Every structure is written in structure tokens, then in C-alpha cells.
Amino acid sequence: MPEPVDAPIPTVIIVGAGLGGLMLGSILETANISYHILERASELRSLGSAIAMSGNIFPAFEQLGIYEELKSVSLPHISLDLYDTKLNALGSVYSREHNIV
């Protein structure tokens, strides 16, 4: 069996400070792994959108220790209205609340 190599852990470069980049940064911070986040935008601005999360992201929030806090400030939804970039209605998606877990 080969001997383990004593190599340094590399710094992770994250391109984009959106939700995915910031989430990865938070996970790396928790794991004590060095990282840098690079963002193209020079200032914060509103994108005019809401955040909807499906159940597949909840395990990551649990690992970060923020699931319960996030759940306490979140609101359930049973419909979602979709618009294009000019705010023309595209349609709606409906679900019965008891079907959302």
C-alpha cells in the first residue's frame, strides 16, 4: 500500500457570490477549508425575485445548523405565479399544502 502524501490542502476558488457560491463558502468555512469567493458585480442590487426552496436542499441547511432558524422565518406556499422579464404573466403552478413536505 502506498504511503500517504503529506500535501497541503488547496485553497478553493468559488466563482460567483450567488446563493450557491455563498452556501459553498459557508460549508467550507464549517469544514475549516480555505476559500475565496470571486464576484463580478461591484455592488449589491435587487433582482426582484423571491427564493423558493425544495426539499432536496434541506439536508445542507441541517449540516450548516441553520435549518430550524430558516424554517421559523419561512412561509409555506400553495401557488407560484410565473412572469417573464417584462412582467407578463406566463402562468401559475398550484399544489395542495398537504402534498408539500
N, C-alpha and C positions, 0 to 999 in steps of 0.2 A: 504494500500500500504506500503511495507517495506521501511524503511529509507535507504538512500544511505550509503554505507560503504565508509569511508574515507581511502581507501587503497592506498599505493604508486604505481605509475606506474612502472612495472618491466623493467629492462634493457633487451633489445633484443640481443640475440646472433645470429650472422649470420655466417654460416659455408661456407666458400669459398668466395674468393675475385675476382670471375669472373664477367662478366657483370651483372648477376642477383644480386649477393651479393652487388656489388658496387652501383647498381641502388637502391636497397632496403635501403642501408645506406644513400644515398642521400635523399630519400623520408623521412626516419626517421629524418634526420637532419633538413629538412624543417619543419617537424611536431614537432620539439623540443622534440623528444623521444630519450632517452639514448640507445646506442647500442655499440656493439663491433663486429668487423669482424675478424674471425679467418681464416688463410690461411696456408695450409700445405707446399707450396713451399717456400723455403728460399730465392729465388731470382727471378727476372723477366726474362722471356725468350720469344723469338718469337715463336709463334705456327705455323707460316707460313700460316695463314688463313686470309680471309677477313671477314668483317661484312656485312651482308645483312639484312635489316630490312623490315618487312611487316607492313602494315598499322595499325595493332592492337596494336603496341607499341607507336604510335604517341600521344595518349591522355596522357600517362605517361610523355612523354617528354614535352608536353604542361604544365602539372601540375608542372613540375620542372622548367619551364621557359627557357628551352633550345631548344625548337623545331625550332624556326626561325634561331638560330645560326647553329644548326645541318643541317638544310635544306640548308643553304647558303654554306656549305662546302661539301655537298654530291653530288654525281653524279648519274644520273639515269642509269639503265642498261636494256637491252632488251634480254640479254642472260646470262646464267650461265653455266660454264663448271665444271663438277664434276670429282674428281680424288680420287683414294684410297690412303692409307697411303704410298704406294710405287710410287706414282705419275703416275700410269697407268690410262689412260682416261677411265671413266665409261660412259660418255655421256654428253649431253648438254640439257638445257631447254631454249626455246625461247618464247618470248612474244612480241607482237606489243606494242610499247611505249604508244600508246593512250589507251591501256587496263589497264595500271598500274596507279592507282590513289592513 
